[in-house]
Amino acid sequence: LFRRMPNLILKLGKGTYKESIDNLFIFSIVDFSNSMNFKYFMNIPQELAYEIAKRLYKDDSIDYDNELISDFIREMTNIICGNITSQLLELGEKVSIRTPKSFLKDEMEKYVPPPGYKIIDFPAKLPTNEFSIGIIEKFDTDAEISKGEKKLRVLIADDSELSRIQLADIIGSIEDVEIVGSAKNGDETIELFEKFEPNVVILDLIMPGISADEIFDRLVEKSVDVIIVSGLGNSPDVIAEKYRKGAFKIISKPFDQKVIEKVFAELFEKVKDNG
């Protein structure tokens, strides 16, 4: 892809484990989840980031500033990870990816992985510069395996892209929670539910496509824990009805991280009590 897109010949060196990584200029990262749980990253110095952007867009009239360069690198990371996903799906893996994030050095000087993850950093050499590519893998310790604890597999369903991103950021930081998919309408929700079989669904009540009411009834019938997202347009009667029909919890917009973390703590207790 480096040869096809920015027309650069890339050579990778031997990967090494690291506790953290200093941000060279732009650190772009993508989360992979479901049957494979890892993160892909590129760590690129400023001179190379600008060179890649200019080679990609070939437009001297563009005013290349740091924010624009960050967008370019994020888009390239997205294309690379889309290609990785396609190859993994062809191999029979059930894998999904989240929206890439790019951090400039003044936003994040050093990347430290979440607990339970290890960095494998590969030096990448180009004719004009060097950077690094790597993966951040999740490792289960022997102690964690012996517990036999069940993970919560979560599907996020909300027509608001901002809400999906906010929920993914909060939930993705909770240990032993795996986001298996993100749906923007009712049809996608059903499709991803049948494909990934989550045991928790966060469901917005107002979405295009198959109605949230119909989806809710299907999920409850299958004993899925449903967390309802309540917006300004939802009346107290509607919320009360969802509780009566079996909703696990209701969360409101704008999202409160502490509230959501408490909801998931209660979900873990429920899983533990049910064996």
Buried (B, 14 or more C-beta within 10 A) or exposed (E): EBEEEBEBEBEEEEBEEBEEBEBBBBBBBBBBBBEBBBBBBBBBBBEBBBBBBBEBBEEEEEEBEBEBBBEBBBBBBBEBBEEBBEEBEEEEEBBBBBEBBBBBBEEBEEBEBEEBBBBBBBBBEBEEBBBBBBBBBBEEEEEEEEEEEEEBBBBBBBBBEEBBBBBBEBBBEBEBBBBBBBBBBBBBBBBBBEBBEBBBBBBBBBBEBBEBBEBBBBBBEEEBBBBBBBEEEBEEEEBEEBEEEBBBBBBBBEBEEEEBBEBBEEBBEEBEEEE
